[in-house]
Amino acid sequence: MDYKIDEGRTEVDVEASSEAVNAKTRFIESGDRRIAYRSIGKGLPIILVNRFRGNLDTWDPGFLDALASKFNIIIIDYSGIGLSTGPCAADILSMAIDVKNVAEALKLTKIIIAGWSLGGLVAQTVITQYPELVSHAILIGTTPPGKNTSIPEKLFWERALKTTNDLDDGYVLFFEPQSESSKNAARLSFGRIAKRTEDLDTPVSKECYGNQQKAIDDFRQDKYDTLGKLKHSKIPMLVFMGDHDICFHVADWYPLIGNLLSTQLIVMPQAGHGVQHQYPVLAAKYITDFIQGSFS
């Protein structure tokens, strides 16, 4: 992987030999369902859980490859999503159970959980439901539990619920369309994602992303007392946000500063909902430094 840092913005080009581009899709059997996953790199395991309507193919390989230089990176499809079988969950706890089952099937007694957007809600549920499983948590472009957090901007749902999304939608959904540097990063990221042309995942069905919307509402109800448990958690947690996230607003984390005992917050400039795709190598470096610097 070749990359350069230009005026504070990281540009990455993945090569044909990219681990993320070429990773084989594998499956684990858990009860009456099969969960699809891909695994690259060596080291401490990081299980990455995905965004609304995301599947194995929607992660930026530049970000995954950068993380895989230090860690074993495992990406999964939730039950019923993409190539995974079983019902599509309409609640966050069921998605958290997917993570637990993957860890058990792969014989991982301790994981780093990382979640993007909807995946960040799942990650927080894993932290609080199965704390013995988690050493560290990374929350990207996501929101804390509770009803008092901001709702996504209207434009987000207008674009996110389209049958298919193109680059123009990507500018709005995951980057900062008012910033030329962010739009250029979007073009680069979409190009990296397009490098994978074989062993592709299946798009998320309308029924499933309807259930994912219900799961987001489920998280906002905080019926599992996730916020209360987070306030007492000692698991190191990194919150990584863009300064203009159209879906989940960084300001929702501000009231919790000083109330979450082991949480760090990083906010990136001229960035949106997919901050790790805009700054793939820098995001991986921050995550690596966080994990290595807070290992107890």
Residue pairs with C-beta under 8 A, 6 or more apart in sequence:
1 12
1 13
1 14
1 15
1 18
1 62
1 65
1 66
2 12
2 13
2 15
3 10
3 11
3 12
3 13
3 62
3 66
3 281
4 10
4 11
5 11
5 281
5 282
7 181
9 181
9 185
9 278
9 279
10 279
10 280
10 281
10 282
11 185
11 188
12 62
12 66
12 188
12 192
12 280
12 281
13 62
13 188
13 192
14 20
14 21
14 61
14 62
14 65
14 192
14 195
16 195
18 61
18 65
18 195
19 40
19 41
19 64
19 65
19 68
20 38
20 40
20 59
20 61
20 62
20 64
20 65
20 68
20 73
20 196
21 61
21 195
21 196
22 196
23 38
23 39
23 40
24 38
24 199
25 36
25 37
25 38
25 56
25 83
25 199
25 201
26 36
26 37
26 38
26 39
27 34
27 35
27 36
27 37
27 83
28 34
28 35
28 37
28 101
28 102
28 105
28 106
29 105
30 101
30 102
30 104
30 105
31 101
32 86
33 79
33 80
33 84
33 85
33 86
34 84
34 85
34 86
35 76
35 77
35 78
35 79
35 84
35 98
35 101
35 102
35 105
36 56
36 76
36 77
36 82
36 83
36 84
36 201
37 56
37 74
37 75
37 76
37 77
37 102
38 56
38 74
38 75
39 72
39 73
39 74
40 64
40 65
40 68
40 72
40 73
41 67
41 68
41 69
41 70
41 71
41 72
41 73
42 71
42 72
43 70
43 71
43 72
44 71
44 72
44 112
44 135
44 291
45 71
45 72
45 74
45 103
45 106
45 108
45 110
45 111
45 112
46 67
46 71
46 72
46 73
46 74
46 111
46 112
46 113
46 114
46 138
47 74
47 75
47 76
47 99
47 102
47 103
47 108
47 111
47 112
47 113
47 114
48 59
48 64
48 73
48 74
48 75
48 76
48 114
48 115
48 116
48 119
49 76
49 78
49 95
49 99
49 113
49 114
49 115
49 116
49 118
49 119
49 122
49 123
50 58
50 59
50 75
50 76
50 77
50 78
50 81
50 115
50 116
50 117
50 118
50 119
51 58
51 116
51 117
51 118
51 119
51 141
52 117
52 118
52 160
52 209
52 212
52 213
52 216
52 247
53 160
53 204
53 209
53 212
54 116
54 117
54 118
54 119
54 204
55 77
55 81
55 82
55 83
55 201
55 202
55 203
55 204
56 75
56 76
56 77
56 82
56 83
56 201
57 193
57 196
57 200
57 201
58 193
59 75
59 193
60 189
60 192
60 193
60 274
60 276
60 277
60 280
61 192
61 193
61 195
61 196
62 189
62 192
62 277
62 280
62 281
63 276
63 277
63 280
63 281
63 283
63 284
64 73
64 75
66 280
66 281
66 283
66 284
66 285
67 73
67 284
67 287
67 288
69 284
70 284
70 288
71 112
71 288
71 291
74 102
74 106
76 84
76 98
76 99
76 102
77 83
77 84
77 201
78 84
78 88
78 89
78 95
78 98
78 122
79 85
79 86
79 87
79 88
79 89
79 94
79 95
79 98
80 86
80 87
80 88
80 89
80 208
80 211
81 88
81 204
81 208
82 201
82 202
82 203
82 204
83 201
83 202
84 98
88 205
88 207
88 208
88 211
88 212
89 95
89 98
89 211
89 215
90 211
90 212
90 214
90 215
90 218
91 214
91 215
91 218
92 121
92 122
92 125
92 215
92 218
92 219
92 224
93 125
93 129
93 218
93 224
94 215
95 122
95 125
95 215
96 122
96 125
96 126
96 129
96 130
99 111
99 113
99 122
99 126
100 126
100 129
100 130
100 133
103 109
103 111
103 133
109 133
110 133
110 134
110 135
111 133
111 134
111 135
112 134
112 135
112 136
112 137
112 138
112 291
113 123
113 126
113 127
113 134
113 136
113 137
113 138
114 123
114 137
114 138
114 139
114 140
114 287
115 121
115 122
115 123
115 124
115 137
115 138
115 139
115 140
115 142
116 140
116 141
116 142
116 274
116 276
117 140
117 141
117 142
117 247
117 248
117 273
118 142
118 212
118 215
118 216
119 140
119 142
120 139
120 140
120 141
120 142
120 143
120 248
121 142
121 143
121 145
121 215
121 216
121 219
123 137
123 138
123 139
123 142
124 137
124 139
124 142
124 144
124 145
124 219
124 226
124 230
125 219
125 224
125 226
126 133
126 134
126 137
127 134
127 137
127 229
127 230
127 233
127 235
127 237
128 224
128 225
128 226
128 229
128 230
128 233
129 224
131 233
131 235
134 235
135 235
135 236
135 295
136 235
136 236
136 237
136 238
136 290
136 291
136 294
136 295
137 235
137 236
137 237
137 238
138 237
138 238
138 240
138 287
138 290
139 237
139 238
139 239
139 240
140 240
140 241
140 275
140 276
140 283
141 240
141 241
141 242
141 245
141 247
141 248
141 272
141 273
141 274
141 275
141 276
142 239
142 248
143 149
143 150
143 248
143 249
143 252
143 253
144 227
144 230
144 252
144 253
144 256
145 219
145 220
145 222
145 226
145 227
145 230
146 220
146 222
146 227
147 220
147 221
147 222
149 220
149 248
149 249
149 252
150 248
150 249
150 251
150 252
152 160
152 246
152 247
152 248
153 246
153 247
155 172
155 246
156 172
156 173
156 246
156 247
156 273
159 165
159 169
159 172
159 173
160 173
160 247
161 209
162 169
165 173
167 186
167 187
167 190
170 186
170 189
170 190
170 274
171 177
171 182
171 183
171 186
172 246
173 246
173 247
173 272
173 273
173 274
174 186
174 189
174 272
174 273
174 274
174 277
174 278
175 182
175 183
175 185
175 186
175 271
175 272
175 273
175 274
175 277
175 278
176 182
176 183
176 242
176 243
176 244
176 270
176 271
176 272
177 183
178 244
179 270
181 270
182 270
182 271
182 272
182 278
185 277
185 278
185 279
186 277
186 278
189 274
189 277
189 278
189 280
204 212
219 226
230 237
230 260
231 259
231 260
231 261
232 261
233 260
233 261
233 262
234 261
234 262
235 262
236 262
236 263
236 264
236 290
236 291
236 294
236 296
237 260
237 262
237 263
237 264
238 263
238 264
238 265
238 266
238 286
238 287
238 290
239 253
239 263
239 264
239 265
239 266
240 266
240 268
240 275
240 276
240 283
240 286
240 287
241 248
241 250
241 253
241 265
241 266
241 267
241 268
241 271
241 275
242 250
242 267
242 268
242 271
242 272
242 273
242 274
242 275
242 278
243 250
243 267
243 268
243 269
243 270
243 271
244 270
244 271
244 272
245 271
245 272
245 273
245 275
246 272
246 273
247 273
248 273
250 265
250 267
253 265
256 263
257 265
262 294
264 290
266 286
268 275
268 278
268 279
271 278
271 279
272 278
275 283
276 283
276 284
